[in-house]
Amino acid sequence: MNDYARIAEHFNGDVTNHTITAQCEDEDDLFRYLRFAAPKTSMTVVELVAWPHNLVIAGSHGSFHFAHYAADREDMFDAFRGRVSPDHWARMLVNGRGSVAQYDRSLLEARIREYTREAIREGWAPRGVGKAVTEDVLESGYLDDENNAVRVVGEFQYGVKERRECSCGAADEDAGRYDQGVMWAIRHERENGKTHKVRTRQLEGFDFDDVHEWNIHSLDYHYVWQCHAIVWAVSQYDAARKAVAA
């Protein structure tokens, strides 16, 4: 069961006996206040407030404000009818998606393993890289903190050999020594002036590319719970309106 399915299961269990306990709206149906709670307990409460182009979900699992100023989103209930879409709806959060995204170590570890397996399968990773990644990265003790984790993964290298080449054609021939290569580049640029630009080319070895672009954030549990609450509350509201009309 994935995280979204687990949260949906939790939500369905939490609101089994909940009904609308307060409802207030004006004649044009765009200003609404709904409150849901179980008849005999207030442990889990869901409150929904809507006005043109805006919707706020509040209650036991926190408050989240959505806004969408497109012409077809004056009634925000329309945006939340149907399938629960936490990732898509996060774009409408007034505080931005970053306010509900959190570092997820499990996502980082899964990406590390996937990247390493692909390198081994495609044949460009040196022998022993799997063991090195496990010992120096996965078991490093630095993955609990996002900043430390990104640094450790980004700096990891195994069996890497680089060649430094200048625009003038000169090159560092000792590609096996990283420290000597760096010193060569510094010395060459210092001795020959700013017009000489040294670039580094990796000849072989394994490292992790574009770590800062990896998706290592998952959405907050309470935010996803409240997304389920919005869809459920809107459906309950629609059902109540139909019952009154009938």
N, C-alpha and C positions, 0 to 999 in steps of 0.2 A: 504494500500500500504506500503510495507516495504521500508527501506532506500535505498537499491540497486535499486529497481524499480523506486523510486522517482528520484534518481540521473540519471538513464537512461532516464527518461522522460525529465529532465532538459537538458541533453546532446543533445537529439534529437531535441529539440526546439532551442538550441543554434547554431547548425551547419546546419540548414535547407538549407541555400543558399551557403554553403561553397564548394569551389572547389580547386583543386591543383593550387597554384599560383607559385610554384617554385619546380623544380625537378632536381636533379643532381645525377648521378650514374656512376660507371665505368663499364667496359664490363662484369665483372663477377657477377654483381648484388649484391655484398655483401657490398658495400659502397654506402649508399643512404642518401639523404637529401630531405625531403618532407616538404612543407609548405602549409597550408590550411588557407584560410581566405575568408570572404564574399566579393563579387566584390565591394561593395560600403561602406564597413565599416571594421575596424580592431579591433573592440571591443573584438571579440573572435578569437584568433589565436592558431593554432595547428602546432607544428613543430616536425618532427620526424627525428632523425639521427641514422643510423645503420651502424655498421662495424662488422667484424667477432666476434661472441659470445657476442656482446654488442648492446644495444639499449637505446637511451635517448628520452624521450618524454618531450617537453617543450612548453611554450606558456603562455596563460592567466591564466592557473590554476596550474602553478608551474612546476618544473622540477623533473623528476624521472629517475634514471639510473638503468637499469636492466643488469645483466650479468649472463651467463650460459656457462660453459666451457666444457660441454659434447660434444662428437664427432658429435652428431646429432643436435647440436644447433649452428653450425657455422653461419647459416642464421637465425637470430633472428626473422625474420618475421614469420617463421614457428611456433614459440612458441605462437604467438598471433593471429593465424587464428582460427575462430570459436567462441565458447562461451566465454563471458567475465567472468574471474575468478580472481577477486581481491585478495581473500585470498590465493589462490595457487600461484599467481604471486609474492606476497609479499616476498616469499622465495628467489626470484631472485634479490631483491633490493640490490644494493651495500651497502647501509647504514643499511640494515636489516629491518625486519618487524616492529621493535620498532619505526622506524623513521616515520611510517605512522599510528601507533596505538595511540589512545587517550582514556583517561578515559571517560567512558560513565555512568553517574549516573543512567540513565534509565535501563541499564543492571543490575546494582547492585541492584536497587530497585526491579526489576522483580525477581532476584534470591532470595532476602530476602523473598519476598512474597511466592514464590514457595516452598522454604525450610520450611517456617512456616506452610503453608497449608499441606504439606506432613507429618510433625510432628503431626499436629492435626488429620489428617485423619488416620494415623497409630496408634494413641492412646498413644504415649509416651510423648507428651507435656503436662505440667500441665495446669489446667484451668486458663484462663485469659492471656495466653501467647500472643494471638493476639493483645490484647489491649496494653500490655507491649511493644511489638515490635513496634507498631505504635507510641506510645508516646516517647519511649526512643531511638529508632533508626531512623525510617522513618521521624519523626517530630523533630529530635534532633537539626537540624540546622548545622550538621557537614558533611553532605554527598556531598557538592559541591566540596570539596577538597579530592583527592584520598587518601592521607596519613591519614587524619583525619577519612575518611569514613571507611577505612580498620581497623583502630584502634578501632573505636566505635563498629563496627559489631563484630570484633574478641573478644572484651572484654565483650560483652553483655552476661549476664546469668540471668536465671529466674527459681526460685525454685530449684536451684542446691544444692545437698548434696554430699559431697565427703568423702571418707575414705582413710586415709593415712596409709600405711602398710610398715613395714621394712622387709628386707630380713631375719632378725633374728626371725620374727614371731610377734613382737610387733606391736600394731596398735593404732591409735588415735580413741577412742570410741566416741568422740564428733563430729560426722560427720556434724552436722548442722551449725557449726561456722567456716567459712573460715579462719578468722584471727587466731583463736585458733589452727586450724589445721596446719597452716603454722608455727606458733611458736613451736608447738609440734615437727614437723619434724626437725626444726633447732636445737632445744634443744636435741633431741634424737641422731642426728648425731654428735653433738658436744660432748656429754657425752660418746658416745660409740665408736667413732673413724671412720676413713674413710671406714672401711670394711662394715659398716652399711649403706645401701642404701635404702632410703625411696621413694616409688612410690605412686602416687595418682590415685585412682580409683573413677570414678563418679558413684554414686549409682542411682541418679535420677535427673530430671530437664532438662532444655532446654538451649542449646547454639548453636552457629554456628560453624561447623567444617570446617577446611581446607580453611578458607576464602582467604588466599594468593594464592590458586590454582584456585579460581573462575575466569571465563572469564568475565571481566568487562571493556574490551577495544573494541572499534569499530574502523573501518578504516576511515581515514581522507576523508572528502567529496571530496576534490580536487584530491586526489590520485585515488579514485574510478572513478571520472569524467574522468581523464586521461586514465584510463584503458579502458573505453568505447571509448575514442578518438583513442587509439592505434588500436583496432579491426576495428573501422570504417575507419581509415586512411589506414590500410593495405588492406582492401576490396576495397577502392577507388583506390589504387595503382594497385591492381590486375585487376580491371575492365579497368583501363586506358591502362594497358599493353595488355590485350586481344583486346581492340579496335584497338590499333596500329597494332597488329599482323594480325588482320582481314583485 
